[in-house]
């Protein structure tokens, strides 16, 4: 059974097989999580991503991770041209990211709170949609042993903590740092 972990910190610091980037249609990495990934990992990540653009809403592509500790970056397109999103788009983007993780045989993958920054999507709903999609996809993902939801700040952490507890039917390990729950 895969382990799901909640982490309060920078997704760029995680030593996992793949991190997920909340991407836009053109795959340019200027703001939000994407901007942080580019700053930490280098321009080569963006160059590799843009070569694969445009990518449809809800789809995902993989690039090398540059200087990041992660092995790869999965760019899940969750923002439209106006930098907006919906529950349906987030769900499709998460599922596509999980499919790419399976393709690269990732054992560990980390997700941010997609669509909640510049996308303006409600944090609680994004958490619910993301956690539900990941839990559902884990059944089709035998190679994935560990999923981390990497959150920045108390509000995001608490939203994902609540979503994890609601889908697990019980309490989630809390507090700053790490909290692990069974998948």
C-alpha positions in Angstrom: 0.0 0.0 0.0 1.3 3.4 -0.9 2.1 5.9 1.8 0.6 9.4 1.5 2.4 12.2 3.4 1.6 15.8 4.0 4.6 18.2 4.1 4.8 21.9 5.0 7.7 23.2 2.9 9.1 23.9 -0.5 8.4 21.2 -3.1 11.7 22.0 -4.7 13.5 20.6 -1.7 12.0 17.1 -1.9 14.1 14.1 -2.9 11.5 12.2 -4.9 11.4 10.6 -8.3 9.1 13.4 -9.6 7.5 16.6 -8.5 4.4 18.0 -10.2 4.3 21.5 -11.5 1.0 23.3 -11.9 1.4 24.4 -15.5 -0.2 26.7 -18.0 -1.0 25.8 -21.7 2.3 27.2 -23.0 4.4 25.7 -20.2 6.2 29.0 -19.5 7.4 29.0 -15.9 7.2 32.5 -14.5 5.0 32.6 -11.4 3.8 30.5 -8.5 5.1 26.9 -8.1 6.4 26.9 -11.7 8.5 30.0 -11.0 10.0 28.5 -7.9 10.8 25.3 -9.7 12.5 27.2 -12.5 14.5 29.4 -10.0 15.6 26.4 -8.0 16.2 23.9 -10.8 17.4 26.1 -13.6 16.2 27.4 -17.0 16.8 24.0 -18.6 13.5 22.7 -17.1 11.5 25.5 -18.7 13.3 25.0 -22.1 12.5 21.3 -22.1 8.9 22.0 -21.2 8.3 24.7 -23.8 9.6 22.4 -26.5 6.6 20.2 -25.8 4.0 23.0 -25.8 1.2 23.7 -26.3 -0.3 21.0 -24.1 -4.1 20.7 -23.6 -5.8 21.5 -20.3 -5.7 18.5 -18.0 -2.8 16.9 -19.8 0.8 16.5 -18.5 4.3 16.2 -19.9 7.6 15.2 -18.2 11.0 17.0 -18.3 14.3 16.5 -16.5 14.6 18.2 -13.1 17.7 20.3 -13.7 19.4 21.1 -10.4 16.5 19.9 -8.2 16.8 16.9 -5.9 13.9 15.3 -7.7 14.5 13.1 -10.7 11.9 14.6 -13.0 9.3 17.4 -13.2 5.8 16.5 -14.4 4.1 19.6 -15.8 0.3 19.1 -15.3 -1.6 21.8 -17.2 -4.2 23.1 -14.8 -4.5 26.7 -15.9 -6.2 28.1 -19.0 -5.1 31.1 -21.0 -6.7 33.5 -18.5 -4.9 31.6 -15.6 -8.1 30.1 -14.3 -9.1 26.5 -13.5 -11.9 24.3 -12.3 -12.4 21.2 -10.3 -12.7 19.1 -13.5 -9.5 20.5 -14.9 -7.6 19.9 -11.6 -8.9 16.4 -11.5 -7.8 15.7 -15.1 -4.4 17.3 -14.5 -3.8 15.2 -11.3 -4.8 12.0 -13.1 -2.6 12.8 -16.1 0.3 13.6 -13.7 -0.2 10.2 -12.1 -0.2 8.5 -15.6 3.1 10.2 -16.4 4.5 9.1 -13.0 3.5 5.5 -13.9 5.2 5.9 -17.4 8.5 6.9 -15.9 8.1 4.2 -13.2 8.3 6.8 -10.4 8.1 5.3 -6.9 7.6 8.7 -5.2 5.8 11.8 -6.4 5.0 15.2 -4.8 2.1 17.4 -5.6 1.5 21.1 -4.9 -1.9 22.7 -4.3 -2.7 23.1 -8.0 -4.8 26.1 -9.2 -4.9 27.8 -5.9 -2.3 30.5 -6.4 -2.6 32.6 -9.5 -5.5 30.3 -10.6 -7.6 31.6 -7.6 -9.3 28.2 -7.1 -10.7 27.6 -3.6 -8.1 25.8 -1.5 -10.5 23.4 0.3 -12.1 22.3 -3.0 -8.7 21.9 -4.7 -7.5 19.8 -1.8 -10.6 17.6 -1.9 -10.3 17.1 -5.7 -6.5 16.4 -5.7 -6.6 14.0 -2.8 -9.6 12.1 -4.2 -7.9 11.8 -7.7 -4.6 10.7 -6.2 -6.2 8.0 -4.0 -8.2 6.8 -7.0 -5.2 6.7 -9.3 -3.0 4.8 -6.7 -5.1 1.7 -7.5 -3.7 1.9 -11.1 -0.2 2.8 -10.0 1.6 -0.2 -8.5 5.0 1.4 -8.9 4.1 4.4 -6.8 5.0 3.8 -3.1 4.9 7.3 -1.7 2.9 10.5 -2.5 3.7 13.8 -0.8 1.4 16.7 -0.8 3.9 19.6 -0.4 2.2 22.7 1.0 3.4 26.2 1.7 1.8 27.7 4.8 -0.8 26.8 7.3 -3.9 27.3 5.2 -2.8 24.9 2.5 -1.5 22.4 5.0 -4.8 22.5 6.9 -6.9 22.2 3.8 -5.0 19.1 2.6 -5.0 17.7 6.1 -8.8 17.9 6.2 -9.1 16.4 2.8 -6.8 13.5 3.7 -8.7 12.9 6.9 -12.1 13.0 5.1 -11.0 10.4 2.5 -9.2 8.2 5.0 -12.1 8.1 7.3 -9.9 9.1 10.3 -7.4 11.6 11.6 -4.2 12.6 9.8 -0.8 13.2 11.5 -0.6 16.9 11.8 1.6 19.8 12.8 4.3 21.6 10.9 6.5 19.3 8.8 5.3 15.8 8.0 2.2 13.8 8.6 1.8 10.4 7.1 -1.4 8.4 6.4 -2.1 5.1 4.7 -3.4 5.3 1.2 
